[in-house]
Amino acid sequence: MRNLRIKLKYKSFEIELEGDKDTVQSEFKDIKENGLGNIVMGVDMSETTYLVEQPVSGIPKQLAQAENVDFIDSDIPSLKDVLMKQLPSSEREWILVYAYYATEFGNKPFTSKNILEAYESTKRKTTSRHANMSQNIKALFNKGYFSAFNDDEFILTNDGKHQANEIITRTHSTPLKQKKPKSKASKPKATSNKKNKSSGSKFEVLKDLNLRPTDKVSLTDYVKNYEIKSNGDRIIVIINYLKEILKIDKVTINHLYTAFFVLKCRIPASFYQVVVNTKSRSNLIDFNKVDDIKLSTQGSNRVRLDIVKKN
């Protein structure tokens, strides 16, 4: 049940309304519009003040008689309620919930510092959680729940808001999945040479990507047609080659990584961030996830008009 309490005070006279939110709102509105009526005679409502107590914040707010009262939807639980019920089922879900509350339910940007502060305020900070926090933020970005606002800040996407709301409105906790201990008698699994594609800092050279086709211009020759002044320029020229020459429908971050490798360019240590900055800072590319990267209108114009060499 959604409860609400309102105190109305006039000098030594005081009246309190408490109960179901909808009922209290209705009675409060009637008093504001018609005065106290038969409850007490001769009270001048122009000098009355209202003290409203709402369950989300727990902090009373005093208003002048002419002000409007904004009733907060008490169906949204507090972060403390979420903590007590242990509603998130993984650390990534916890980070998504922390971001939801830090952004006032998706209404402003947040930083990794805000997430760390939430860990500390809920007393859930550990060495391992702190160490894995950046990796988990990148994973949520790749799932489309976060979007880069600038170099330091993120915003919640609509998908992120919906997922966070689904978590905090669960009726009971979901147990964390426990890994089964390996049997001592079991044979060790063969070590795979493949890199983890989900990692934001590990990328893969695509061995089946032929950037020196016999029937088409090679990437190495193609880039010679452009005055490349930055990694952002290099990225958009590579995307244009992959789409226009090789006719690749979905360009991924591994395509770009492979192209840098083939061109024998120095690959930045923060390659992922370079790609993100080409979108958020330069507005030359567009993507929701790094498995489908396209040229923006601005990027397409730069390739066609600004950096192409003049004959």
DAMO-V404458 format. One record per residue. RES is the residue in three letters. PHI is phi in radians with two decimals (999 if undefined). PSI is psi in radians with two decimals (* if undefined). OMEGA is omega in degrees with one decimal (none if undefined). Layout:
BEGIN
RES,PHI,PSI,OMEGA ; RES,PHI,PSI,OMEGA
END
This chain:
BEGIN
MET,999,2.45,179.6 ; ARG,-1.62,1.95,-176.2 ; ASN,-1.80,2.66,-179.6 ; LEU,-2.64,2.48,177.3 ; ARG,-2.26,2.33,178.9 ; ILE,-2.26,2.27,174.2 ; LYS,-1.87,2.33,175.1 ; LEU,-1.99,2.19,-173.9 ; LYS,-2.22,2.31,175.3 ; TYR,-2.40,1.86,-177.6 ; LYS,0.92,-2.07,-179.0 ; SER,-1.56,-0.10,-178.8 ; PHE,-1.59,2.40,-178.8 ; GLU,-2.53,2.40,175.9 ; ILE,-2.32,2.54,-176.2 ; GLU,-2.20,2.32,174.3 ; LEU,-1.95,2.26,-179.9 ; GLU,-2.59,2.46,177.6 ; GLY,2.62,-2.64,179.5 ; ASP,-1.02,2.41,-174.5 ; LYS,-0.97,-0.84,-176.0 ; ASP,-1.11,-0.71,-179.4 ; THR,-1.16,-0.78,-179.4 ; VAL,-1.11,-0.73,178.1 ; GLN,-1.05,-0.75,-178.9 ; SER,-1.11,-0.80,-179.5 ; GLU,-1.16,-0.69,179.8 ; PHE,-1.09,-0.76,179.1 ; LYS,-1.08,-0.71,-179.7 ; ASP,-1.11,-0.71,-179.8 ; ILE,-1.17,-0.71,179.8 ; LYS,-1.11,-0.68,-175.2 ; GLU,-1.43,-0.63,-171.0 ; ASN,-2.01,0.01,-176.8 ; GLY,1.38,-3.03,-177.9 ; LEU,-1.39,-0.19,172.7 ; GLY,0.98,-2.20,-174.5 ; ASN,-1.37,-0.12,-179.0 ; ILE,-1.17,-0.79,176.3 ; VAL,-2.66,2.45,-176.1 ; MET,-1.73,2.54,171.2 ; GLY,1.45,0.21,179.0 ; VAL,-1.59,2.22,178.3 ; ASP,-1.46,1.88,-175.5 ; MET,-1.19,-0.23,-178.9 ; SER,-1.20,-0.34,-179.4 ; GLU,-1.86,0.24,-178.4 ; THR,-1.50,2.46,173.7 ; THR,-2.00,2.68,-177.1 ; TYR,-2.05,2.31,174.5 ; LEU,-1.97,1.96,-174.5 ; VAL,-1.84,2.22,176.1 ; GLU,-1.98,2.11,-176.9 ; GLN,-2.07,2.43,-170.3 ; PRO,-1.22,-0.28,-178.2 ; VAL,-1.22,-0.87,-178.5 ; SER,-1.61,-0.54,-176.6 ; GLY,1.31,0.11,-176.7 ; ILE,-1.89,2.10,179.5 ; PRO,-1.14,2.60,178.2 ; LYS,-2.26,2.21,179.9 ; GLN,-1.71,2.32,-176.0 ; LEU,-2.22,2.60,171.4 ; ALA,-1.25,2.86,-174.1 ; GLN,-1.12,-0.49,-175.9 ; ALA,-1.44,-0.21,-176.8 ; GLU,-1.34,2.77,172.3 ; ASN,-1.64,2.57,177.3 ; VAL,-1.75,2.14,176.6 ; ASP,-1.59,1.99,-179.4 ; PHE,-1.53,2.07,179.6 ; ILE,-1.42,2.44,-179.8 ; ASP,-1.19,1.88,-176.2 ; SER,-1.37,0.07,174.3 ; ASP,-1.25,-0.37,178.7 ; ILE,-1.39,2.06,-178.3 ; PRO,-1.27,2.77,174.7 ; SER,-1.34,2.84,177.7 ; LEU,-1.07,-0.57,178.3 ; LYS,-1.12,-0.68,177.3 ; ASP,-1.09,-0.76,179.5 ; VAL,-1.08,-0.70,179.5 ; LEU,-1.14,-0.79,-177.8 ; MET,-1.12,-0.63,-178.8 ; LYS,-1.52,-0.16,179.7 ; GLN,0.91,0.94,-173.9 ; LEU,-1.31,-0.68,176.8 ; PRO,-1.15,2.53,-175.5 ; SER,-1.84,0.01,179.3 ; SER,-2.72,2.91,178.8 ; GLU,-1.15,-0.57,177.9 ; ARG,-1.15,-0.65,176.7 ; GLU,-1.18,-0.64,176.5 ; TRP,-1.07,-0.77,-179.8 ; ILE,-1.12,-0.68,177.3 ; LEU,-1.09,-0.73,178.3 ; VAL,-1.16,-0.76,177.8 ; TYR,-1.01,-0.74,179.7 ; ALA,-1.13,-0.65,-179.3 ; TYR,-1.06,-0.78,-179.7 ; TYR,-1.34,-0.64,-179.8 ; ALA,-1.13,-0.50,-178.7 ; THR,-1.67,0.20,-177.1 ; GLU,0.98,0.91,176.9 ; PHE,1.18,0.68,173.9 ; GLY,1.52,0.33,-175.1 ; ASN,-1.75,-0.04,177.3 ; LYS,-2.68,2.88,-179.4 ; PRO,-1.23,2.93,175.8 ; PHE,-2.49,2.85,178.2 ; THR,-2.15,2.97,176.8 ; SER,-1.11,-0.47,176.9 ; LYS,-1.11,-0.67,177.6 ; ASN,-1.08,-0.68,178.7 ; ILE,-1.15,-0.75,179.4 ; LEU,-1.10,-0.69,177.8 ; GLU,-1.11,-0.63,178.0 ; ALA,-1.17,-0.71,175.0 ; TYR,-0.99,-0.77,-177.3 ; GLU,-1.21,-0.71,-177.9 ; SER,-1.19,-0.50,178.3 ; THR,-1.65,0.07,177.7 ; LYS,1.01,0.67,178.8 ; ARG,-1.97,0.09,-177.7 ; LYS,-1.28,2.23,172.9 ; THR,-2.32,2.92,-179.6 ; THR,-1.06,-0.77,-177.8 ; SER,-1.21,-0.69,179.1 ; ARG,-1.13,-0.69,177.8 ; HIS,-1.13,-0.75,-178.7 ; ALA,-1.13,-0.59,-176.9 ; ASN,-1.62,-0.02,-172.4 ; MET,-1.08,-0.83,-178.9 ; SER,-1.08,-0.70,179.6 ; GLN,-1.12,-0.69,179.7 ; ASN,-1.21,-0.62,176.2 ; ILE,-1.11,-0.74,178.2 ; LYS,-1.10,-0.68,179.5 ; ALA,-1.11,-0.70,177.9 ; LEU,-1.19,-0.60,175.0 ; PHE,-1.09,-0.79,-178.7 ; ASN,-1.15,-0.47,177.5 ; LYS,-1.40,-0.13,178.6 ; GLY,1.56,0.21,179.6 ; TYR,-1.50,-0.49,176.7 ; PHE,-2.05,2.67,174.0 ; SER,-2.34,2.50,-179.2 ; ALA,-1.25,2.19,177.3 ; PHE,-1.59,-0.73,171.2 ; ASN,-2.75,-2.81,-175.6 ; ASP,-1.10,-0.54,-173.4 ; ASP,-1.96,-0.33,-171.7 ; GLU,-2.00,2.64,175.2 ; PHE,-2.13,2.84,171.1 ; ILE,-2.25,2.70,175.7 ; LEU,-1.40,2.30,173.6 ; THR,-1.39,3.00,177.3 ; ASN,-1.07,-0.68,176.7 ; ASP,-1.09,-0.68,178.7 ; GLY,-1.13,-0.72,178.1 ; LYS,-1.10,-0.78,-179.0 ; HIS,-1.12,-0.73,-179.8 ; GLN,-1.16,-0.73,178.5 ; ALA,-1.10,-0.73,179.3 ; ASN,-1.13,-0.62,177.7 ; GLU,-1.11,-0.66,-178.1 ; ILE,-1.18,-0.85,-172.9 ; ILE,-1.33,-0.21,178.1 ; THR,-1.78,0.16,174.9 ; ARG,-1.12,2.63,-178.9 ; THR,-1.52,-0.30,179.0 ; HIS,-2.69,2.87,-177.9 ; SER,-1.31,2.67,175.0 ; THR,-1.87,2.08,-176.7 ; PRO,-1.04,2.46,176.0 ; LEU,-1.17,2.44,179.4 ; LYS,-1.24,2.20,-179.6 ; GLN,-1.71,2.35,176.9 ; LYS,-1.32,2.33,178.2 ; LYS,-1.24,2.32,178.9 ; PRO,-1.12,2.47,-179.9 ; LYS,-1.29,2.41,176.5 ; SER,-1.23,2.42,179.8 ; LYS,-1.09,-0.49,-176.9 ; ALA,-1.45,-0.23,-176.7 ; SER,-1.27,2.60,-179.2 ; LYS,-1.37,2.44,178.5 ; PRO,-1.15,2.46,179.5 ; LYS,-1.28,2.56,178.7 ; ALA,-1.14,2.40,-179.3 ; THR,-1.26,2.25,179.9 ; SER,-1.52,2.49,178.1 ; ASN,-1.52,-0.14,-178.2 ; LYS,-1.30,2.44,178.0 ; LYS,-1.43,2.68,-180.0 ; ASN,-1.25,1.95,-175.9 ; LYS,-1.21,-0.43,-177.1 ; SER,-1.37,-0.24,-179.4 ; SER,-1.27,2.37,-179.4 ; GLY,-1.28,-0.28,-175.6 ; SER,-1.93,0.02,-179.5 ; LYS,-2.07,2.28,-178.1 ; PHE,-2.27,2.88,-171.2 ; GLU,-2.17,2.32,171.8 ; VAL,-1.36,2.09,-177.0 ; LEU,-1.39,1.86,-173.9 ; LYS,-1.22,-0.42,-179.2 ; ASP,-1.60,0.08,178.1 ; LEU,-1.57,1.94,-177.3 ; ASN,-1.64,1.85,-180.0 ; LEU,-1.72,0.17,173.8 ; ARG,-2.27,1.02,-177.7 ; PRO,-1.17,2.56,-177.5 ; THR,-1.31,-0.50,-176.0 ; ASP,-1.72,0.06,-179.2 ; LYS,-2.46,2.88,178.1 ; VAL,-1.13,2.48,178.9 ; SER,-1.37,2.79,177.9 ; LEU,-1.07,-0.69,-179.3 ; THR,-1.04,-0.74,178.4 ; ASP,-1.29,-0.59,-177.0 ; TYR,-1.11,-0.75,-176.0 ; VAL,-1.21,-0.31,179.1 ; LYS,-1.19,-0.24,179.2 ; ASN,-1.44,0.01,-173.4 ; TYR,-2.24,2.59,173.6 ; GLU,-1.58,1.57,-175.5 ; ILE,-1.52,2.09,-174.7 ; LYS,-1.94,-0.13,-177.1 ; SER,-2.76,2.95,175.3 ; ASN,-1.13,-0.52,176.0 ; GLY,-1.10,-0.76,176.1 ; ASP,-1.07,-0.76,-178.3 ; ARG,-1.08,-0.71,-179.1 ; ILE,-1.10,-0.78,-176.9 ; ILE,-1.24,-0.57,176.1 ; VAL,-1.17,-0.72,178.4 ; ILE,-1.09,-0.80,179.4 ; ILE,-1.06,-0.74,179.8 ; ASN,-1.09,-0.70,178.0 ; TYR,-1.12,-0.84,-177.3 ; LEU,-1.08,-0.66,-177.0 ; LYS,-1.47,-0.75,-173.8 ; GLU,-1.49,-0.62,-177.1 ; ILE,-1.65,-0.87,-178.5 ; LEU,-1.56,-0.15,176.9 ; LYS,1.02,0.72,176.1 ; ILE,-1.46,2.19,-174.6 ; ASP,-1.26,-0.91,-177.1 ; LYS,-2.00,1.95,178.1 ; VAL,-1.58,2.23,-179.0 ; THR,-1.89,3.00,178.6 ; ILE,-1.14,-0.48,176.6 ; ASN,-1.24,-0.53,172.6 ; HIS,-1.08,-0.78,-179.7 ; LEU,-1.14,-0.74,179.3 ; TYR,-1.06,-0.76,179.3 ; THR,-1.11,-0.71,-179.6 ; ALA,-1.13,-0.74,176.6 ; PHE,-1.03,-0.71,-178.7 ; PHE,-1.13,-0.80,-178.1 ; VAL,-1.17,-0.63,179.7 ; LEU,-1.34,-0.07,-179.8 ; LYS,1.02,0.68,176.3 ; CYS,-1.54,2.67,173.8 ; ARG,-1.19,2.08,-177.6 ; ILE,-1.50,2.13,-178.2 ; PRO,-1.07,2.54,177.3 ; ALA,-1.08,-0.60,178.5 ; SER,-1.78,0.98,-175.2 ; PHE,-1.02,-0.73,179.2 ; TYR,-1.01,-0.79,-178.0 ; GLN,-1.18,-0.58,176.9 ; VAL,-1.07,-0.73,179.1 ; VAL,-1.15,-0.75,179.0 ; VAL,-1.08,-0.74,-179.7 ; ASN,-1.15,-0.53,177.7 ; THR,-1.13,-0.46,174.9 ; LYS,-1.52,-0.98,-169.6 ; SER,-1.33,-0.61,-176.3 ; ARG,-1.66,-0.77,-175.1 ; SER,-1.67,-0.34,-179.4 ; ASN,1.02,0.60,-178.7 ; LEU,-1.63,-0.36,179.3 ; ILE,-2.29,2.96,-177.3 ; ASP,-2.48,2.36,175.1 ; PHE,-2.93,2.67,169.5 ; ASN,-1.69,-0.65,175.7 ; LYS,-2.29,2.68,-174.4 ; VAL,-1.38,0.22,173.5 ; ASP,-1.77,0.16,176.3 ; ASP,-2.72,1.48,-174.7 ; ILE,-1.83,2.27,-178.0 ; LYS,-2.18,2.82,170.2 ; LEU,-1.32,2.39,170.3 ; SER,-1.38,3.02,176.5 ; THR,-1.04,-0.70,179.1 ; GLN,-1.14,-0.69,178.7 ; GLY,-1.17,-0.72,178.8 ; SER,-1.10,-0.72,178.5 ; ASN,-1.14,-0.66,-179.9 ; ARG,-1.16,-0.72,178.6 ; VAL,-1.11,-0.77,-175.3 ; ARG,-1.30,-0.63,-166.6 ; LEU,-2.07,-0.56,-168.7 ; ASP,-1.69,-0.71,-172.8 ; ILE,-1.94,-0.05,176.3 ; VAL,-1.22,2.37,-179.8 ; LYS,-1.21,2.42,179.0 ; LYS,-1.51,2.34,178.2 ; ASN,-1.33,*,none
END
